[in-house]
Amino acid sequence: MQETEGVIKYQLHHSPAIANNEWDITAINCWRTLLYQLELIGQQAGRYQGYGYGNISQRTAGEQFIISGTQTGGIAELLANNYCLVEAVDLKQNMLYSTGPSKPSSEALSHASVYALDKGIQCVIHAHSPEIWQATEKLNLACTSADVTYGTPEMAYAIAQLFNSGQLQQQAIFTMLGHEDGVITFGQNFPQATFVMINALASAKQLC
């Protein structure tokens, strides 16, 4: 059975609110637009049943982070109203607490898991790339198991296991074999995280 993209699987406790004036979306929006132009984030009729795909986030303070809203993949350039703040996550209870004008992405739980790995991680990119995903083995990329689906506590725990194994300390990228074309990169800043993604894409395309 084909997985439906964009479905929120965690228990969401969202408080609608206007965009916070203190959110600085200049950097996150610049890099998100580039990823959109590369079709690593987007929405196309022939892909994933027409649902939007991919998302991006930025740590604010502690474990909190700003993330692009659910089903915003098809928007070329986001506004503050297309983001929200994830305030807290309870993996054991599969709960996420957020506030803002948009509900968080369906992959917000996975973003939270990455941020919990290392306080130095300041941004996370979740893209969809058939080229990178299909070249996981040839590129020797870290990956989560095919029986682990996106947006679940199991995915969050699988990400933690990858980090604890040392694989993600060697390369800040992994694919999600249970999430079609799903790839995540992260870093101390957006240029770093984006370069890892683009470098993997270029390497994958050379294999074609």
C-alpha positions as a printed Julia matrix, in Angstrom:
208×3 Matrix{Float64}:
  0.0    0.0     0.0
  1.44   3.37   -1.01
  2.27   5.75    1.8
  0.32   9.01    1.74
  2.6   12.02    1.92
  1.97  14.86    4.38
 -0.2   12.99    6.92
  0.48  14.04   10.52
  0.87  10.84   12.54
  1.75  12.26   15.95
 -0.72  13.74   18.44
 -0.62  17.44   17.71
 -1.47  20.1    20.28
 -1.4   23.28   18.24
 -2.28  26.76   19.49
 -3.2   29.05   16.56
 -1.46  32.43   16.8
 -0.17  35.18   14.56
  3.45  34.96   13.42
  5.89  36.09   16.09
  7.73  39.27   15.1
 10.86  37.86   16.71
 11.04  35.0    14.2
 13.89  35.78   11.83
 12.99  33.84    8.69
 15.45  35.6     6.37
 18.04  32.8     6.3
 15.65  29.85    6.48
 13.54  31.29    3.66
 16.55  31.99    1.43
 17.8   28.41    1.64
 14.31  26.92    1.47
 13.71  28.83   -1.8
 16.92  27.37   -3.24
 15.85  23.85   -2.26
 12.46  24.52   -3.89
 14.18  25.59   -7.12
 16.17  22.33   -7.07
 12.86  20.43   -6.59
 14.15  18.95   -3.33
 11.15  20.62   -1.7
  7.99  21.16   -3.71
  4.7   19.85   -5.03
  4.14  18.17   -8.39
  1.07  16.46   -9.79
  2.98  13.33  -10.73
  4.74  12.81   -7.41
  3.36  11.5    -4.08
 -0.3   11.68   -5.14
  0.07  15.42   -5.71
  0.86  16.24   -2.07
  3.5   18.77   -1.1
  6.81  17.31    0.07
  9.87  18.39    2.03
 10.35  20.84    4.87
 12.97  22.87    6.69
 13.55  24.02   10.25
 15.77  26.21   12.39
 16.54  25.94   16.11
 15.51  28.97   18.13
 16.31  28.26   21.79
 16.82  25.02   23.7
 14.83  22.25   22.0
 12.43  24.68   20.3
 12.54  25.29   16.57
 10.75  27.06   13.73
  9.55  24.74   10.96
  7.75  25.19    7.66
  4.08  24.34    7.88
  2.33  21.24    6.68
  1.56  21.16    2.95
  3.52  24.3     2.1
  5.75  22.46   -0.38
  4.01  23.93   -3.39
  4.62  27.56   -2.37
  7.65  29.05   -4.16
  8.57  31.5    -1.39
  7.15  31.23    2.1
  5.95  34.02    4.37
  6.05  34.15    8.16
  2.47  32.84    8.14
  3.73  29.59    6.6
  5.85  28.72    9.65
  5.19  27.7    13.21
  7.14  27.2    16.43
  7.53  23.72   17.89
  7.62  24.32   21.64
  7.94  20.81   23.05
  7.93  17.15   22.03
  7.12  14.04   24.06
  8.38  11.05   22.1
  7.1    8.46   24.55
  3.57   9.82   24.26
  3.93  10.64   20.55
  2.9   14.25   21.26
  4.04  17.53   19.79
  3.16  21.02   21.04
  3.29  23.97   18.67
  2.05  27.49   18.13
  1.75  29.81   15.16
 -0.33  30.58   12.08
  0.43  27.22   10.4
  0.41  23.69   11.75
  3.83  21.99   11.74
  5.06  19.64    9.06
  4.25  15.95    9.33
  8.0   15.33    9.75
  8.35  17.67   12.76
  8.9   14.71   15.09
 11.95  13.65   13.08
 13.31  17.2    13.15
 12.93  17.23   16.93
 14.82  13.97   17.17
 17.75  15.39   15.19
 17.93  18.51   17.37
 17.98  16.34   20.48
 21.14  14.58   19.23
 23.47  17.56   19.55
 22.98  21.13   20.79
 25.32  22.29   18.0
 22.78  21.32   15.33
 21.02  24.53   14.31
 19.08  23.52   11.2
 17.48  20.47    9.6
 16.46  19.88    5.98
 14.05  17.13    4.97
 14.07  16.78    1.19
 12.78  14.29   -1.34
 15.33  13.08   -3.85
 14.78   9.87   -5.84
 18.42  10.04   -6.99
 19.94  10.19   -3.49
 17.43   7.73   -2.0
 17.99   5.1    -4.66
 21.78   5.51   -4.37
 21.83   4.99   -0.6
 23.92   1.82   -0.75
 26.25   2.96   -3.55
 26.97   6.24   -1.75
 27.37   4.39    1.56
 24.81   6.66    3.25
 23.41   6.03    6.7
 19.75   5.01    6.55
 16.79   4.04    8.66
 15.11   0.69    8.03
 12.45   0.17    5.38
  9.98  -0.92    8.05
 10.21   2.41    9.9
  7.72   4.99    8.58
  8.04   8.77    8.73
  6.65  10.99   11.47
  6.55   8.27   14.15
  8.36   7.68   17.47
  9.97   4.65   15.8
 11.59   6.96   13.23
 12.81   9.27   16.0
 14.37   6.33   17.87
 15.91   5.01   14.64
 17.55   8.39   14.04
 18.95   8.36   17.58
 20.36   4.87   16.97
 22.12   6.07   13.81
 23.71   8.91   15.75
 24.74   6.68   18.65
 26.34   4.27   16.18
 28.63   7.07   15.04
 27.38   7.11   11.45
 25.84  10.58   11.64
 28.92  11.99   13.3
 30.87  11.07   10.16
 28.34  12.42    7.65
 25.4   14.72    8.39
 22.98  12.96    6.06
 20.76   9.9     6.1
 17.98   8.44    4.0
 14.7    7.0     5.25
 14.11   3.74    3.39
 10.59   3.51    4.8
  9.73   6.96    3.43
  9.89   7.14   -0.36
 12.72   9.43   -1.52
 13.12  10.88    2.0
 16.52  12.39    2.82
 17.56  14.44    5.86
 20.63  16.63    6.3
 21.56  18.87    9.21
 24.29  21.21   10.37
 25.47  24.19   12.35
 24.12  26.49    9.65
 22.13  26.37    6.42
 25.09  26.58    4.01
 26.57  23.52    5.7
 23.37  21.46    5.67
 22.48  22.49    2.12
 25.95  21.7     0.78
 25.73  18.17    2.17
 22.39  17.7     0.38
 23.56  19.15   -2.94
 26.84  17.25   -2.82
 24.95  13.99   -2.31
 22.61  14.86   -5.18
 25.54  15.57   -7.5
 27.25  12.32   -6.5
 24.03  10.38   -7.05
 23.47  11.9   -10.49
 26.96  10.84  -11.56
 25.92   7.24  -10.94
 23.02   7.44  -13.38
